[in-house]
């Protein structure tokens, strides 16, 4: 492999890793959003989320 091919491969892998991190962060944001929606909807309805 030439140095140019090695550099191009590094850039390609870094770009793929950046997309993977971006998708993981979006997944976490969506998870927290839906958790918040569930907690607020049960609080508004007067239903305890975790009955004791």
C-alpha positions, -999 to +999 in steps of 0.1 A: +000+000+000+012+035-008+011+062+018-018+079-001-039+047+000-031+043+037-042+079+044-074+075+023-082+043+042-077+061+075-100+089+065-126+064+053-125+045+086-127+077+106-157+089+087-175+056+092-167+057+130-180+093+132-213+082+116-215+053+141-210+076+170-236+101+156-262+073+152-255+060+188-260+096+201-293+100+182-304+067+197-297+079+232-315+111+226-345+092+213-344+069+243-343+097+268-371+115+249-394+085+251-386+079+287-395+115+295-427+112+276-437+081+294-429+096+328-448+128+321-479+111+307-482+088+337-477+118+361-504+137+343-528+108+345-521+102+382-509+067+376-477+059+396-449+047+373-433+026+401-459+016+426-445+010+461 
